[in-house]
Amino acid sequence: MQFDSYTYALFLPLVFLVYWGLKGRLRLQNLFLLAASYVFYGWWDWRMLCLIVLTSLTTYGSALLMRGDRSRHDRCWVAANVVLNLGVLAVFKYLGFLRDSLVDFLGLFGLHPDWPTLNILLPVGISFYTFQAISYTVDVYRGDVKPTRDAVAFCVFIAFFPQLVAGPIERASNLLPQFLRRKVFDYDTAVIGMRQILWGLAKKVIIADSIGYYVDYLLYNPYHFTAASMLWAGVLFVVQIYADFSGYSDIAIGSARLFNIRLRPNFRYPFFSRNMRELWQRWHISLISWFRHYVYFPMGGSRRGRWRTALNVMVLFLLSGLWHGADWTFVIWGVVNGLLVLPFVFLPKRRLSEHAGLRDLPRIVVTFLLFALSAIAFRAANIAHLGEILDVMLNTSWLVRPTFGQPIFYMVPFFIIEWLGRRQEFPLERMPFPAAVRWLIYWLLTVGISVYSLDRDMQFIYFQF
């Protein structure tokens, strides 16, 4: 079920009304929320419900079987659950990639095995809920959270429909306790949630989907254009994926607010970053936080000298690239971003203000363009396609005006609104306008969403991860 569909527009209010109609009966509320989440997920393919149920039950059971003393017994259970979850993820997401890579490698030695092509359907959201489940098991082992005996609340924690498909990836210490205590409807929280849903839909439908057509046309036909147009395609793509993915996050967080459940922000205006390290502190925050807590810190973090820190940073970005997709283009994208962050391991740390100002504009532009260039590898269909794009960028003119300037009319107002609202979680959170002006803005955005969605059916980009 897509967030920008009429089905969801009916589903969400129905769940909202029934949920609060069960006021005061926490277990019934959780049971209903679990059923609604499974309906939401099964809307794509009901067969995939088996996987999320398997992940939920095995993770719940393994945590209960631990003694809480970090003994060999506990290590076995945490290892078994992590291996099981990563194994399921590997089969569905990476087995075909490993098969193709091995065939290509053997081909270098003149060996051409006739292995069958693997066409395994990738379950929507499997990377997100798998990482959420693993984090719970590890946190229980470390003693950061206590294992819950409430199986229903735990299953809702794994399958909560607003953030099930594309995050934010939540840690149990933040989200699980919210399903274990009674909640009271809060009108102001629900109003802010509706504003955040509206802003997320506007970003997805008006900005991301409109720009997506130009990105596809430019990058699918690289030899028809110039180097400048390829850079422009990279710029358009990072705007598209930001509006698309942060739009999803806004809808998820806003939907959760309707149930008085607080999800952590996933983006903090990353395009106003003044260097690449700051950008990665503001981009897909929940994923980078996951890798920091469960990979980077256990490897030593920044405590074992600068060269070991540099290695740890590169491992973090390499894994981030692989997490995004089973293709060497994602590995390249991860490595390139790691290399762009690496200088800040060796340079003296400089404390930046929380919010950028106009004097920071040159650094903001340079950071944005570096990220846009790296994103070309992310967007390329495969290594051969990336090679074609790089060939055009290296052998054609950078001085010819880029093709397709129309998206600028979407981007400029979008960046102005984001800039003016950068001190808030999202621009519509608190608007210092009279009620009449606020309602005019709401109606204009609603009409824009309706008009722009009439002839489009574009899936959220991060559903493929």
N, C-alpha and C positions, 0 to 999 in steps of 0.2 A: 504494500500500500504506500503510495507516494505522498509526501507531505503537501505537494502542490496539486493534489487531485481533488475532485469533488467528493470522492469517496471519503477521504480524510476529513473534509469539511463537514461531513455528516457524522463520521465516526467519533471525532474528538468531542463535540458537544454532547453526544449520547453517553459516552463514557464519563464525562464530567458530571452530568446530571445524576446518573445512577450511583456513581462513586460517592458524591456528597449526600445522596438520598439514603445511603447506608451509614449516616453520621453516627459516630460513637461505637460502631461495631468494627473494630480494627481488623479482625481476622476475615470477616466477610468482605471488607474493603480490599484487603490484600488478595483474597481469592478472586474477586471480580477483576482486579487490576491484572492479575496473572492471566486469567482467561482472555481478557481484552488484548493483552500483549501477544499471546499465542495466536489469536485471530489476526492481529496486525501482521505478525511475521508470516503466518501461514497463507496470507493473501497472495504472496509471490508463489510459493510452492509448499503445500502442506507436508510433503515428504521430509522437508528439511527441519521440521519441528523435532524429529527424532534426534538430530545432532545437538540441538540446544538443550533438550531434556537430558540427554546423556551427559553433556558438559555440566549441567546444573547438579544432577544427582551424584555424579562421581566426585565433583569438587566438594559438595556438601558432606558426603560421607567420609572422604579422606580427612577433612578437617576435624570431624568428630572422633576419628580413630587416633588422632595424635594425642600424646600425653601432656604436651606443653612443656617438656624439659629439654628440647633440642637433642634428644638421644638418637641413637642409631635407628630405633624404631620410628621416630618422627621423620628422620631424614628419608627413610625408605618410603613412607607414605607421601611426603611432599614430592619426592622425585618421581614416584609412580604417577601421581596426578599430573605433574608438569609434562612428563614424557607422553602420557596419554593425550593430553590436550594439544601439545605441539605435534604429536603424531597425526592426529585427525586433521589439523591445519595443514601439515605438510602433504598429506595425501591429496587433499582437495585443492590446494593452492600451488604446490611446488613440484608434484610428481611429474607432471608433463614437462615442466621446465628442466628438471634434472635429466629426464629421458632425452630431450632434444639436445641439451648441452653435452651429454655423454656421446650421443651419436655424432655430433659435430667434432668432438675431440678425437674419437676413434677414426673419423674420416681423414684427419691429418696424417695418419699412419697407413692410409690405404685400406682401412677396414670399414665396411659399410653394412652393419648388421640390419637385418630386415625385421625390426621391432615394430609392433603395432603402434599407431598413433593414439595417444590418450586424449579423449575428449570428455573430461570430467567437469560436470557443472559445479561452478564455484558458488557455495551458499552465500547469500547476501549477509553481510555483517559478521562473517565468521572470525575475521581478524580482530574485530572489536570485542565481541563477547568472550572470545578465547583469552585475550590478554586480561580482561577484567576478572575472569575466573582464576587465572594463574596468580594474579596479584593477591587475591583473597587467600589462596593456599599458602603463599609465601609469607604474607602478613601474619597468618595464624601461627605458622612455624616460628617466626621471629618473636612472637608475643605482642605484636603491635595491635592486634584485635583478638577478641575471644571468639571461638567458634559458636555460631548460633545454633540452637536446636529447633528454631522455627523454620521448618522446611519451606513453607509457603512464602514467608518473607524473603528467604534466601533466593528462591526461584524468581521472585519479582525483582530482586536486586540484579540478577543476571539478565532478565528478559524485559525490563521496564521499557515499554514501547517507544517513548520519545527518543531515548538515546541508544536503542538496541542496534540499529543498522549502521550508524556512522558516528557513534560517540556523542558527547565526550566519554572517554574511557575513565570510569570512576573507580576510586579506591573504596574498599569496604568501610573504612573509618569515616568516610563522609556520607555515603549514600545508604548503606545498610541500616544504620540506626534510625533513619527517617521512616523506614518501614516497620520499625519495632515500637514506635510510640504513636499515641493518638494525635491526630491533627485536627486543627480547627480551621474552617474556611476563613481566609483573609481577603477581603475585597480589594484592598490596595495592591496586594501581591498579584492577584488575578488580573487586575487592570494592566499592571506592568507586563505581565506575561502576554496578554493580548497585543500590546504594543510591540513586544519583541517578536512575536509570531508575524505580525504585519510587516515589520522591517525585514525579517528573514525572507519572507515570500517576495518582497519587492526586490531584494538583492538577487534572489534566484531567478525569478521570472523576467524582470525588466532588464537587469544588468547582465547576469551570467548567460542566460539563454540567447539574448540578443547578440552578444559578442561572440558566442560559440560558433555561429555560422561563418563568421569571418575567419576565425582561427582554423576551422576545418578546411576551408577553401584554400587558404594560404599554405598550410603545412602539407596538405595532400597533393599539392602541385608545386613543389619547390622550384623546379626548373623553369617555371613560367615567370618567376619573380627574381628580385635582386637581394643582395645581402641586407640592405636596409629594410626590405619587406620582411625578411626572416626575423630580424631583430624586433620589428613591429609585431610580428606574430607571437614572439615570446612575451612581449609586453602585454598584448591582448590576452594571452593564455593565463598569465599569472593573475590578471584582474578577473578573468572568467572563473578560475578555480577558487580564488579567494571569495568572490561573491557567491559562488555555488556552495562551497564547503562551510564558510562562516554563516551563510544563509541557512543551511541545514542546522548548524549548531544553534543559531538564534531561535529557529522554530522548535528545536528539541528543548532548549532551556526554557523558552516561553511556555511550551506545552506542559512541562513539569511544574512550572509555577502555578498553573491552574489547579494542581493537586497539592499545593503548598509544599512542594518538594524542590529543593535547591540543588541544581547541578552547577558544577564549577565552570567558569568561562573557558572557552577553547581558543579564542583569539583576542588579542588586545591591540588592534590597529597596527598590524605588522608593517604596513607600507609607509609608516612614519618613523621607521627605525633609522638610526644613524650609523649603524654598522651591522655586519652579518651576525655577530654574536647576539646583539640585541634583537635582531629580526627573529632568530630562532628561540628567543625567550618569549616571543609574542605570537609565534605561528604554531598551530596544532599543539597547544600547550599540554594537553593531556597525554599525547603520545610521547613527546620529549620527556615529560615528567616520568612516565612509566619506564622509559629506557634509563633515565638517570637513577631511579630508585632500585631497579632490578638488574641492571647491567653495569652502568658506569660506576656507581658507588661500590658495588661488590668487587669490581676490578681494581679499586684503589682510588677512583675519582681523581682529584688533584692533589692527593696527599703524598705521592711517591716521586716527586720531581717533575720537571717540565716535560722531559721526553716521554716519560710514562703517561703523563697527562695527555700529551699529543696522541699517543697510541690509543688511549682510551676514547678520546674524542673521535678518532677515525673509525674505531669499531662501532661506536654509537651511531654515526652517520651511515656506515655501511649497512648495519642492521635496519636502520630506518628506511634506507632505500629498498632493501629486500622485503621489508614488511609491506611496502606499497605495492609491490607486484613482482611476479615471477618472470623477470626479463632483465637482460644485461643493461638495458637502458636505465632502469631504476637503480641498479648498482652504480652506474656511472654518475647519475644524478646525486646519489648519496655521497659518493667519494668527492665530487666537485664541491658540494656544499661543505663537506668536512674540511677540505683544503682552504676554502674561503674563510672558515671560522678559525682555522689553525693559527694564523698570525697572532690572534688575541690570547693564545696560550703563552706566548713568549713576550708580548708587549706588556708594559706596566698597566695594571688595571686602572681605568679612569671612570670615576663615578659619573653617570649621566643623570640628568633630571628625569623625573617620571614622564613628563610630556614634552615632546619636541616643540620648538618655536620656529618662527620664520627664518631666523639666522641659521638654523640647521638644514635649510633646504638643499644646499649643494650636496651634503653628505647623504641626505635622504634619497636624492635622485641617483647618486652613484650606487648606493646599496640596492635600490629598486632595480636598476639596470643589470647589476650583477646577478641578482636573483632571477630576473627574466631570462638572461642568457642561460643560466643553469637549467631553467624549466623547459628549455627546448628538448633536452634529453628525456625529461619526464614525459613529455607529450609525444615523442616519437614512437611510432608503432613498433619498431624493432631496430636492431643495429644497422641494417641496410638502409632503412628510412632515415635514421640519424646521420648516416654517412652522406646521403644525398643532400640533406639540409646543410651540413657542414661544408660540403663541396661548393654549394651556392654561396655560402657566407665567406668562403676563402677566395673565390674566383670571380666574383661579380662586384659591382660598384656599391659602395656605401653612401654615395652622394646622391643617388637617384631617389626622388621622393617616394616614400613607401606607398603601396597600393592600399586602397580602402581606408580612408580617413573618417568614415561615418561614425565608427564607435566612439570617437572623441566626444560626441554630443551626449553619450551616455556616461562617459567616464568623468568628465569635468564636474558636472553637478554631483556625482556620486562622491568624488574625492572632497569636494567642498563640504558636503554634509558630514562626511566622516571626520574631517578636520575640525569642524565646529563642535562636533559631539565627542571628541576624543577623550575628554575627561570623565565620560560616563561609560557604563558597560556597553551601551549601544545608543546611537544618536537620539532615538525617540524616548529614552527612559524618562527624562525630565525635560519638558519643553516649556521655556519661560514665556508662553504666549497665552492670550485670552482663550477661553474655551472655544469660541467660534473659530478662531484660527486653527487650533489643534484639530477640531473636527473636520475642517476643510482639508487639512493635510491628510487625515485618515481616509477621507473619501477619495481624494485624488490618487492616493496610493492604491486603494481598493479598485478603483476604476482602471488604473494602469495595469494592475495585475490581471484583471479580468480581460482586458483588451489584448495584452501581450500573450496570454496563455491560450487564446482561441484556436490558433493553428499550430500549436507546439505540444510535443510530448517528449520532453528531454529529461532523461533520468539524472539524478544527482551523480556527479562524477565519482564520489567516494563510495558509492554502492559497489563498485567493482573491486574494492579492496577489502 
